[in-house]
């Protein structure tokens, strides 16, 4: 899925807007989420904390609190430079780096990423749990801040297996950073109101993602603050994505509450996608609840679509239930489309049942259409039966 500077899935578009092809294209991109960030290069300069090249490195221990040390460095930095540190990364096979087109074609275990911090092309890959990825899981997340004219600019995030090229700039590398202090510092860059500039939005998005990558319970508590209904929708949406993608059981619990209680249809819609990417088994139940009970027909339809990507008997029953019982024809039609996304042995018999027996003409019409797209011999047999009687 394409995102920019951790700008993740702002609008999860339904089949009505872009059809099956649009959804398939979106899903094909999910394993490698492309995020706008920094780039890199090889060499181990900073004692296993980060691998920097082309950098004027100055290392200093944090002895009086990260906030104080960081603000002091920023206040005195006029020329462009970077400030960075490493903290333990959340559990999981997360590799955050940059890969050339040639490298990305290699098996994950053979890729060698490098990111150039000063490059205008800020693309990077955030890869999670590829089947061919036998690399050791990263142990730390690297947080880097670009500073110039006594102000903080971009925030970059990588894992410690990534090689970084600083473009000849000074890098102030901080050691002995406490994860809680890092989370607090990052949180100060997430606004209470919607950012007025593109740079401000990118900074906020990167800070949210960096917090989500911390292996510390304080990250969950901070992320929970970001989904308060008083926060801008954009911040709630970005936070929801990372809750589903990285934060496990606690992330699921926050999302479950959001999808029930958030006043914004757009945010609840986004939560159905975040639940879809969650690895917590109970997430399916929360999606089913949204598909049945959300006050917005559009949100119910989106929940049905993402349920179809989960497959399984429970999801299939919820989709069939929507076809039979949802009061909105538009939701019924989206449920028919969702049936077409199920594995054929699940979806085709249910589509045939809907085409043959449903009382709603639009449902029967859509079921016939998606059967025609299935290229399944059972559909052909059904069409022959209809045409000969």
C-alpha positions as a printed Julia matrix, in Angstrom:
389×3 Matrix{Float64}:
   0.0     0.0     0.0
   1.39    3.41   -0.91
   1.7     5.91    1.88
   3.69    9.06    2.28
   5.82    9.91    5.29
   3.86    7.42    7.38
   0.67    8.78    5.82
  -1.2     5.53    5.91
  -4.45    4.59    4.22
  -6.28    7.87    4.63
  -9.28    6.66    2.65
  -9.9     2.95    2.41
 -11.94    2.99   -0.76
 -14.81    0.6    -1.23
 -15.82   -1.5    -4.23
 -18.45    1.04   -5.2
 -15.77    3.68   -5.73
 -13.02    1.71   -7.44
 -14.26   -1.8    -7.99
 -12.52   -5.13   -7.49
  -9.43   -4.16   -9.43
  -8.75   -1.21   -7.15
  -9.03   -3.36   -4.06
  -6.82   -6.07   -5.51
  -4.18   -3.48   -6.34
  -4.34   -2.15   -2.79
  -4.03   -5.61   -1.26
  -1.14   -6.54   -3.54
   0.8    -3.66   -2.05
   0.09   -4.43    1.6
   3.09   -6.76    2.2
   5.52   -3.93    1.4
   4.2    -0.65    2.72
   6.06    2.13    0.93
   6.66    5.02    3.29
   8.25    8.4     2.59
  11.35    8.54    4.8
  15.14    8.75    4.56
  17.76    6.59    2.69
  21.2     4.91    3.63
  24.75    3.34    3.08
  27.13    0.86    4.74
  29.7     0.88    7.56
  29.63    0.28   11.3
  30.79    3.43   13.0
  28.62    3.73   16.06
  29.32    0.65   18.12
  26.4    -1.53   17.03
  23.89    1.27   17.62
  23.78    2.55   14.05
  25.74    2.03   10.87
  26.75    5.4     9.49
  28.92    6.42    6.56
  29.92    9.84    5.26
  29.18   11.35    8.65
  30.98   13.63   11.09
  29.97   11.71   14.17
  29.96   13.12   17.69
  28.83   10.74   20.43
  27.54   11.88   23.8
  25.75   10.17   26.67
  22.43   11.49   27.9
  22.97   12.26   31.56
  20.37   14.92   32.41
  17.3    13.74   30.53
  16.71   13.44   26.79
  14.43   16.48   26.48
  17.02   18.8    28.02
  19.95   17.39   26.02
  17.98   17.4    22.78
  16.67   20.97   23.12
  20.17   22.19   24.0
  21.59   20.65   20.84
  18.81   22.1    18.68
  19.22   25.58   20.19
  22.9    25.64   19.25
  22.65   24.05   15.78
  22.58   26.54   12.92
  24.08   24.47   10.09
  22.18   21.37    8.89
  22.92   18.32   11.05
  21.29   15.19   12.42
  20.59   14.1    15.98
  20.01   10.38   16.5
  19.71    7.58   19.02
  18.57    3.96   19.31
  15.99    2.31   21.57
  14.63   -1.26   21.7
  12.18   -1.99   18.88
   8.76   -3.6    19.32
   8.79   -7.37   18.91
   8.4    -8.63   15.36
  10.17   -9.06   12.06
  10.21   -5.39   11.08
  12.91   -4.21    8.68
  12.86   -0.49    7.93
  15.32    0.6     5.29
  15.63    1.59    1.6
  16.22   -0.74   -1.32
  17.08   -0.13   -4.94
  14.83   -1.71   -7.55
  17.52   -4.35   -8.07
  17.73   -5.15   -4.35
  13.94   -5.31   -3.97
  13.78   -8.09   -6.56
  16.06  -10.29   -4.45
  14.76  -12.65   -1.75
  14.35  -10.73    1.5
  17.16  -12.67    3.18
  19.65  -11.4     0.56
  18.67   -7.73    0.48
  21.17   -5.11    1.57
  19.47   -1.78    2.2
  21.0     1.66    2.45
  19.41    5.05    2.99
  20.74    8.5     2.12
  19.53   10.93    4.75
  19.95   13.98    2.52
  18.42   12.57   -0.66
  15.35   14.28   -2.07
  13.96   10.87   -2.92
  12.79    9.93    0.55
  11.29    6.54   -0.28
  11.81    3.57    2.01
  10.36    0.15    2.66
   8.73   -1.07    5.82
   8.67   -4.86    5.54
   6.92   -7.15    7.99
   7.21  -10.92    8.17
   7.83  -11.94    4.57
   7.7   -15.68    3.99
  11.22  -15.68    2.51
  12.68  -13.41    5.18
  15.09  -15.43    7.3
  17.04  -12.43    8.58
  17.46  -11.99   12.31
  14.89   -9.62   13.75
  16.21   -6.11   14.39
  16.84   -5.28   18.04
  16.58   -1.5    17.92
  14.77    1.29   16.17
  16.86    4.29   15.15
  15.26    7.72   15.48
  16.97   10.57   13.59
  16.06   14.26   13.62
  17.25   16.76   11.03
  18.09   20.1    12.6
  18.98   23.43   10.95
  18.63   27.1    11.9
  17.95   26.04   15.5
  14.77   24.18   14.46
  13.77   20.55   14.03
  12.82   19.56   10.48
  12.33   15.96    9.4
  12.09   12.91   11.63
  13.4     9.63   10.2
  12.99    6.11   11.53
  14.98    2.96   10.65
  15.87   -0.38   12.17
  19.43   -1.09   13.23
  20.13   -3.4    10.28
  19.96   -0.41    7.9
  23.04    1.46    6.7
  22.78    5.24    6.74
  24.61    7.85    4.65
  24.6    11.26    6.36
  25.74   13.13    3.26
  28.8    14.58    4.99
  26.79   16.26    7.77
  27.42   16.19   11.5
  25.55   13.47   13.39
  25.14   14.0    17.12
  24.65   10.44   18.37
  23.09   10.12   21.82
  23.62    7.07   24.01
  21.87    5.87   27.18
  18.5     7.14   25.93
  15.56    5.89   28.01
  12.62    4.66   25.88
  10.03    6.54   27.96
  11.93    9.81   27.47
  12.12    9.14   23.72
   8.36    8.57   23.59
   7.71   11.79   25.5
   9.96   13.77   23.17
   8.33   12.33   20.04
   4.86   12.96   21.45
   5.66   16.66   21.72
   5.77   16.72   17.9
   2.22   15.35   17.54
  -0.11   18.34   17.51
  -3.31   18.83   19.44
  -4.76   20.49   16.31
  -4.4    19.76   12.62
  -1.01   20.8    11.26
  -1.15   23.9     9.08
   1.79   22.89    6.84
   2.82   19.8     4.92
   6.07   19.67    6.87
   4.14   19.76   10.15
   1.9    16.89    9.03
   4.89   14.77    7.99
   6.61   15.46   11.27
   3.52   14.39   13.22
   3.04   11.24   11.13
   6.68   10.19   11.54
   6.54   10.81   15.3
   3.44    8.59   15.65
   5.1     5.76   13.72
   8.32    6.08   15.73
   6.39    5.84   19.01
   4.55    2.74   17.76
   7.91    1.06   17.07
   9.1     1.44   20.68
   9.18   -1.76   22.75
   7.8    -0.07   25.83
   4.29   -0.08   27.39
   4.45    3.72   27.53
   4.03    3.69   23.74
   0.53    2.19   24.09
  -0.45    4.8    26.64
   0.77    7.64   24.43
  -0.89    6.26   21.3
  -4.16    5.95   23.21
  -4.03    9.7    23.88
  -3.73   10.36   20.13
  -7.08    8.68   19.37
  -9.09   10.91   21.69
 -12.02   12.31   19.7
 -10.71   15.85   20.32
  -7.62   15.1    18.23
  -7.72   15.76   14.46
  -9.08   12.92   12.3
  -5.76   12.71   10.48
  -3.9    11.91   13.71
  -6.53    9.37   14.79
  -6.34    7.64   11.41
  -2.54    7.44   11.39
  -2.51    6.16   14.96
  -5.16    3.53   14.18
  -2.98    2.07   11.42
   0.02    1.59   13.7
  -2.14    0.23   16.51
  -3.29   -2.53   14.19
   0.05   -3.1    12.53
   2.42   -3.14   15.52
   0.79   -2.94   18.93
  -0.7    -6.42   19.33
  -3.35   -7.08   21.99
  -3.32   -3.6    23.49
  -3.57   -2.04   20.03
  -6.55   -4.27   19.25
  -8.29   -3.25   22.47
  -7.92    0.43   21.62
  -9.14   -0.16   18.05
 -12.15   -2.13   19.27
 -13.21    0.85   21.35
 -12.5     3.29   18.51
 -14.57    1.4    15.95
 -17.52    1.45   18.36
 -17.26    4.95   19.78
 -15.38    7.36   17.5
 -17.83   10.04   16.27
 -16.25   10.22   12.8
 -17.45    7.84   10.07
 -14.08    8.3     8.35
 -12.14    7.25   11.42
 -14.35    4.23   12.11
 -14.0     3.24    8.46
 -10.22    3.42    8.81
 -10.42    1.32   11.97
 -11.99   -1.54   10.01
  -8.82   -1.65    7.88
  -6.57   -1.4    10.95
  -8.44   -4.34   12.48
  -7.97   -6.25    9.24
  -4.15   -5.98    9.51
  -4.11   -6.82   13.22
  -2.75  -10.27   14.04
  -4.98  -10.59   17.11
  -7.6   -13.31   16.38
 -10.38  -11.4    18.16
 -10.06   -8.59   15.62
 -12.43  -10.52   13.34
 -15.17  -10.25   15.97
 -14.77   -6.47   16.12
 -15.01   -6.29   12.31
 -18.16   -8.41   12.36
 -19.67   -6.14   15.01
 -18.93   -3.09   12.82
 -20.41   -4.82    9.75
 -23.63   -5.53   11.62
 -24.11   -2.56   13.87
 -22.29    0.59   12.69
 -24.71    3.46   12.12
 -23.06    4.31    8.79
 -23.92    2.16    5.79
 -20.56    3.04    4.26
 -18.64    1.85    7.32
 -20.66   -1.38    7.4
 -19.8    -1.93    3.75
 -16.1    -1.34    4.33
 -16.1    -3.72    7.28
 -17.64   -6.37    5.04
 -14.97   -5.89    2.42
 -12.09   -6.24    4.88
 -13.84   -9.24    6.45
 -13.78  -10.9     3.04
  -9.99  -10.59    3.02
  -9.82  -12.46    6.32
 -11.9   -15.35    4.94
 -12.88  -18.09    7.39
 -16.33  -19.42    8.28
 -17.03  -16.67   10.8
 -16.38  -13.93    8.22
 -18.42  -15.72    5.56
 -21.41  -16.04    7.89
 -21.26  -12.33    8.75
 -21.21  -11.39    5.05
 -24.18  -13.65    4.29
 -26.01  -12.22    7.28
 -25.56   -8.7     5.87
 -27.04   -9.76    2.52
 -30.1   -11.13    4.25
 -30.63   -8.62    7.05
 -28.97   -5.25    6.48
 -31.68   -2.63    5.82
 -29.62   -0.77    3.17
 -29.49   -2.11   -0.39
 -26.09   -0.45   -0.87
 -24.67   -2.47    2.04
 -26.22   -5.65    0.65
 -24.48   -4.97   -2.68
 -21.14   -4.47   -0.93
 -21.7    -7.75    0.9
 -22.26   -9.48   -2.44
 -18.97   -8.04   -3.65
 -17.34   -9.28   -0.43
 -18.56  -12.8    -1.24
 -16.7   -12.53   -4.55
 -13.48  -11.9    -2.61
 -13.76  -15.06   -0.53
 -11.97  -18.26   -1.59
 -14.06  -19.75   -4.38
 -15.18  -22.8    -2.41
 -16.68  -20.41    0.13
 -17.84  -17.58   -2.1
 -19.25  -19.2    -5.23
 -21.92  -21.36   -3.51
 -23.07  -18.35   -1.5
 -23.19  -16.17   -4.61
 -25.3   -18.83   -6.36
 -27.64  -18.9    -3.37
 -27.97  -15.1    -3.43
 -28.54  -15.04   -7.2
 -31.19  -17.74   -7.02
 -33.07  -16.99   -3.83
 -32.59  -13.43   -2.56
 -35.71  -11.28   -2.72
 -33.8    -8.1    -3.56
 -33.48   -7.63   -7.32
 -30.26   -5.6    -7.01
 -28.68   -8.33   -4.89
 -29.58  -11.0    -7.44
 -28.24   -8.83  -10.27
 -24.91   -8.2    -8.53
 -24.56  -11.85   -7.54
 -25.01  -12.85  -11.18
 -22.38  -10.31  -12.23
 -19.75  -11.53   -9.78
 -20.5   -15.15  -10.64
 -19.78  -14.22  -14.25
 -16.41  -12.81  -13.18
 -15.48  -15.9   -11.21
 -14.69  -18.23  -14.16
 -15.87  -21.05  -11.93
 -17.54  -24.1   -13.59
 -20.24  -24.09  -10.9
 -21.24  -20.62  -12.05
 -21.5   -21.81  -15.65
 -23.7   -24.71  -14.56
 -25.94  -22.27  -12.68
 -26.24  -19.97  -15.73
 -27.21  -22.92  -17.9
 -29.86  -23.89  -15.37
 -31.28  -20.33  -15.35
 -31.3   -20.06  -19.14
 -32.95  -23.39  -19.76
 -35.83  -22.92  -17.32
